[in-house]
Amino acid sequence: MKINAHTILCASLAYPNRTAKSPIMHNAGFEALDLNYVYMAFEPEKKYLKNAIDGIRGLGLKGVSISKPYKEEVIQYLDELDKTAEDIGAVNTILNRENKLIGYNSDWIGAVKAIEEKTSIKNKKVVVVGAGGAGKAIAYGMKYRGGQVFIYNRAMEKARKLASQLNINLGGDLEELQKMKDYDILVNATSIGSYPDTNRSIIPENILIEGRIIMDVAINPWHTFLIKKAQEMNCQTITGLKMLLFQGAFQFKLFTGYEAPIKVMERNLVQT
Ligand SMILES: NC(=O)c1ccc[n+]([C@@H]2O[C@H](COP(=O)([O-])OP(=O)(O)OC[C@H]3O[C@@H](n4cnc5c(N)ncnc54)[C@H](OP(=O)(O)O)[C@@H]3O)[C@@H](O)[C@H]2O)c1
């Protein structure tokens, strides 16, 4: 990769952000297509978030990925919202179109594509555990693709709000989750299982049933405690790598205009 005066900058903004894997994925894609782009990771503190967003305009960054904890807060600083991001209420992608900042959400696309590699979502019973940024987008995607969605979350108020916002079923809290065995697909969209909370799972083992599809959105590590337990129970498993990859492919096309070289990007992620 040669950086020169024409290099186009893309970035990820999150806090903390030093374990981000999107720079590996996007830079591998840019290199494979010989694009004069580079992708960096930044971690602005909350008090500097507005300055960071102004910096996208000021310095002319082309595209930015937004991660925890800024997916909702960032919305107030944007010029326009894609309809889907508006419906979800969270932005994970910003496109700078001639200094107009447009917010998108590609998390739901990543989750849908990752699951549809294994099975159709239409008419399936889908349990989503977690009502934060990831949970919201995944629940939206599952509903959009015709799934019958049940939302569970530690904080019931958030689950209740999301159920009413998306018109999906309120599953309940984590105690209720222990009784939920009647599902086809289960997604852990909480941060439990991710670094530093890696040696446990929030999904009770008694509801891991042979043949069912279990997805864990965790990025660090890919093979979480939950994924290992689900494999022991002969479930079909999907790691957060696939979701990251497919949501990243959408961003790549938005930022560059080119179809993402998925295989190259995946190969580089697998090695992390
Ligand atoms: N693979 C991908 O492409 C991808 C994309 C996006 C996010 N992610 C991953 O998804 C995870 C969640 O991200 P997010 O943006 O949704 O974060 P978030 O908005 O902060 O939400 C965190 C979620 O985890 C739950 N949680 C946190 N600590 C808990 C605990 N001790 N016990 C029970 N529940 C707990 C929260 O429940 P409460 O509401 O009760 O606090 C909430 O549902 C992260 O690991 C992130 O890296 C992956």
The ligand as an SDF file (V2000), in Angstrom:
LIG
                    3D

 48 52  0  0  0  0  0  0  0  0999 V2000
  -19.7350   -8.9780   14.6200 N   0  0  0  0  0  0  0  0  0  0  0  0
  -20.1430   -7.7590   14.3460 C   0  0  0  0  0  0  0  0  0  0  0  0
  -20.1670   -7.3180   13.1800 O   0  0  0  0  0  0  0  0  0  0  0  0
  -20.6060   -6.8490   15.4500 C   0  0  0  0  0  0  0  0  0  0  0  0
  -21.2940   -5.6800   15.1420 C   0  0  0  0  0  0  0  0  0  0  0  0
  -21.7270   -4.8730   16.2090 C   0  0  0  0  0  0  0  0  0  0  0  0
  -21.4430   -5.2220   17.5270 C   0  0  0  0  0  0  0  0  0  0  0  0
  -20.7440   -6.3710   17.7640 N   0  0  0  0  0  0  0  0  0  0  0  0
  -20.4790   -6.7920   19.1520 C   0  0  0  0  0  0  0  0  0  0  0  0
  -21.7220   -6.8790   19.8380 O   0  0  0  0  0  0  0  0  0  0  0  0
  -21.5130   -6.6860   21.2320 C   0  0  0  0  0  0  0  0  0  0  0  0
  -22.5430   -5.6870   21.7660 C   0  0  0  0  0  0  0  0  0  0  0  0
  -22.3080   -4.4340   21.1590 O   0  0  0  0  0  0  0  0  0  0  0  0
  -23.3750   -3.2430   21.2810 P   0  0  0  0  0  0  0  0  0  0  0  0
  -22.9230   -2.1710   20.3750 O   0  0  0  0  0  0  0  0  0  0  0  0
  -24.7600   -3.7570   21.1530 O   0  0  0  0  0  0  0  0  0  0  0  0
  -23.1440   -2.7850   22.8150 O   0  0  0  0  0  0  0  0  0  0  0  0
  -24.1700   -2.0160   23.7580 P   0  0  0  0  0  0  0  0  0  0  0  0
  -25.0510   -1.1220   22.9630 O   0  0  0  0  0  0  0  0  0  0  0  0
  -23.3430   -1.4500   24.8550 O   0  0  0  0  0  0  0  0  0  0  0  0
  -25.0960   -3.1800   24.3770 O   0  0  0  0  0  0  0  0  0  0  0  0
  -24.5440   -4.1310   25.2380 C   0  0  0  0  0  0  0  0  0  0  0  0
  -25.5400   -5.2590   25.4530 C   0  0  0  0  0  0  0  0  0  0  0  0
  -24.9150   -6.2340   26.3070 O   0  0  0  0  0  0  0  0  0  0  0  0
  -25.6870   -6.3870   27.5060 C   0  0  0  0  0  0  0  0  0  0  0  0
  -24.7990   -6.5850   28.6460 N   0  0  0  0  0  0  0  0  0  0  0  0
  -23.6410   -5.9340   28.8930 C   0  0  0  0  0  0  0  0  0  0  0  0
  -23.1150   -6.3810   30.0690 N   0  0  0  0  0  0  0  0  0  0  0  0
  -23.9760   -7.3140   30.5500 C   0  0  0  0  0  0  0  0  0  0  0  0
  -23.9720   -8.1390   31.7040 C   0  0  0  0  0  0  0  0  0  0  0  0
  -22.9760   -8.0790   32.6060 N   0  0  0  0  0  0  0  0  0  0  0  0
  -25.0030   -8.9880   31.8770 N   0  0  0  0  0  0  0  0  0  0  0  0
  -26.0030   -9.0450   30.9850 C   0  0  0  0  0  0  0  0  0  0  0  0
  -26.0620   -8.3040   29.8630 N   0  0  0  0  0  0  0  0  0  0  0  0
  -25.0430   -7.4470   29.6480 C   0  0  0  0  0  0  0  0  0  0  0  0
  -26.4630   -5.0930   27.6370 C   0  0  0  0  0  0  0  0  0  0  0  0
  -27.5820   -5.3310   28.4710 O   0  0  0  0  0  0  0  0  0  0  0  0
  -28.2360   -4.0910   29.3000 P   0  0  0  0  0  0  0  0  0  0  0  0
  -29.0760   -3.3640   28.3140 O   0  0  0  0  0  0  0  0  0  0  0  0
  -29.0310   -4.7860   30.3460 O   0  0  0  0  0  0  0  0  0  0  0  0
  -27.0980   -3.2780   29.8380 O   0  0  0  0  0  0  0  0  0  0  0  0
  -26.8190   -4.8260   26.1710 C   0  0  0  0  0  0  0  0  0  0  0  0
  -27.8840   -5.6360   25.7460 O   0  0  0  0  0  0  0  0  0  0  0  0
  -20.0660   -6.2230   21.3820 C   0  0  0  0  0  0  0  0  0  0  0  0
  -19.2960   -7.3150   21.7870 O   0  0  0  0  0  0  0  0  0  0  0  0
  -19.6850   -5.7930   19.9620 C   0  0  0  0  0  0  0  0  0  0  0  0
  -18.3010   -5.9190   19.7230 O   0  0  0  0  0  0  0  0  0  0  0  0
  -20.3460   -7.1900   16.7660 C   0  0  0  0  0  0  0  0  0  0  0  0
  1  2  1  0
  2  3  2  0
  2  4  1  0
  4  5  1  0
  4 48  2  0
  5  6  2  0
  6  7  1  0
  7  8  2  0
  8  9  1  0
  8 48  1  0
  9 10  1  0
  9 46  1  0
 10 11  1  0
 11 12  1  0
 11 44  1  0
 12 13  1  0
 13 14  1  0
 14 15  2  0
 14 16  1  0
 14 17  1  0
 17 18  1  0
 18 19  2  0
 18 20  1  0
 18 21  1  0
 21 22  1  0
 22 23  1  0
 23 24  1  0
 23 42  1  0
 24 25  1  0
 25 26  1  0
 25 36  1  0
 26 27  1  0
 26 35  1  0
 27 28  2  0
 28 29  1  0
 29 30  1  0
 29 35  2  0
 30 31  1  0
 30 32  2  0
 32 33  1  0
 33 34  2  0
 34 35  1  0
 36 37  1  0
 36 42  1  0
 37 38  1  0
 38 39  2  0
 38 40  1  0
 38 41  1  0
 42 43  1  0
 44 45  1  0
 44 46  1  0
 46 47  1  0
M  CHG  2   8   1  16  -1
M  END
$$$$
